[in-house]
Amino acid sequence: MKFHNMTLILYFLALAPIALSAPTPDDHLNATNPHIAKRDGQVLWGGYYGPQPSEIKGSKLNNDWFLCGAASISRIDPNAIKKRFSAFQPESDNANGKIDSVDVEFYNVGASRFQKANSRHSDIKDENSLSGDAWWIGAYELAAQQIGGNEYTSKDGFNKDADADIGLRMLTGLESMTNEPLKGDDEGLWDILKKGKESPICLKRGKQWYGVTGIEGELNDGNAKVTLYDTKKGEYKSYDFDDLDIKYYSKLKGMKSSDAAAGSIEGSTGALADTPAKSHIENRGDHPLWDISPKWQDIKKDEFDNEWFLVAARP
């Protein structure tokens, strides 16, 4: 059966979630909802659509390798973090409709699956991140320690010697990598950093990891700038590319660069959509758009540089 391209595009757009556009506010965990407030009035996050990097500050747990990923992800798509939280309105009349705990989902690297842990606001200590009124990042730290799943994270705390790829794996469930920039290959490094507009990246300068939260200009024009977020101080700082002085960078393996092939999304087996397949959704070569229902296995690592888009769209 012949199938017009425009009809196919419209049909597909109706099914696929556009995760990196502004997500529809979730009344269940929306900072504008009074239920998402601790009993003393602190909100889980201050942004209407979810967490923001500026709400990460002051951790004394030596976990900048973990927080830098949270900062970069929350800048690209707050909903990618927001969807990892769940909570329920207390039934007690004394609760005044406000919550004191949330369930937080993380990827357990050792178990190769996502798990949930409960974080209570009352368990957040001075050593945890707690910037202003928002307490999601403190809850994030508590849940990560409960779930563990790697040698750098346990109930005893965070190991300062970890690289940021461990944090990215915990946050996304995807294979990640840490590399040292190739000396003299400014174009290759800039090509990697530019992907920070759509995919999380962390950079190590000196002894600390920073989250990439902004990319501006072009290397060839001499105006290339990178904005980094300092999770210890709670500050953004813009650097000229030539002044970055990067020791290492961490990113998702599937994020392409000019000198590396795209990685796989091995281990991500969730369906793209719950809509059953239609027998007439075929291209002119009689290849089905998907087999039975859309699956991650149907996605090939070819010319499309959109793995982070697909990860964020994961239900």
Sequence and secondary structure as in RCSB ss.txt:
>XXXX:A:sequence
MKFHNMTLILYFLALAPIALSAPTPDDHLNATNPHIAKRDGQVLWGGYYGPQPSEIKGSKLNNDWFLCGAASISR
IDPNAIKKRFSAFQPESDNANGKIDSVDVEFYNVGASRFQKANSRHSDIKDENSLSGDAWWIGAYELAAQQIGGN
EYTSKDGFNKDADADIGLRMLTGLESMTNEPLKGDDEGLWDILKKGKESPICLKRGKQWYGVTGIEGELNDGNAK
VTLYDTKKGEYKSYDFDDLDIKYYSKLKGMKSSDAAAGSIEGSTGALADTPAKSHIENRGDHPLWDISPKWQDIK
KDEFDNEWFLVAARP
>XXXX:A:secstr
    HHHHHHHHHHHS  TTS     GGG TTSTTSB TTS BS SSTTS  GGG     SS HHHHHHHHHHHH
H HHHHHTTEE      GGGTT  SEEEEEEEETTTTEEEEEEEEGGG  TTS   TT  HHHHHHHHHHHH  B
TTEETTEE TT  HHHHHHHHH S EEEE   TT HHHHHHHHHGGGTS EEEEETTEEEEEEEEES TTTT  E
EEEEETTTTEEEEEEGGG   SEEEEETTS BTTB     TT   BS S    TT B TT  BSSSSS BGGG  
 SS   HHHHHHT  
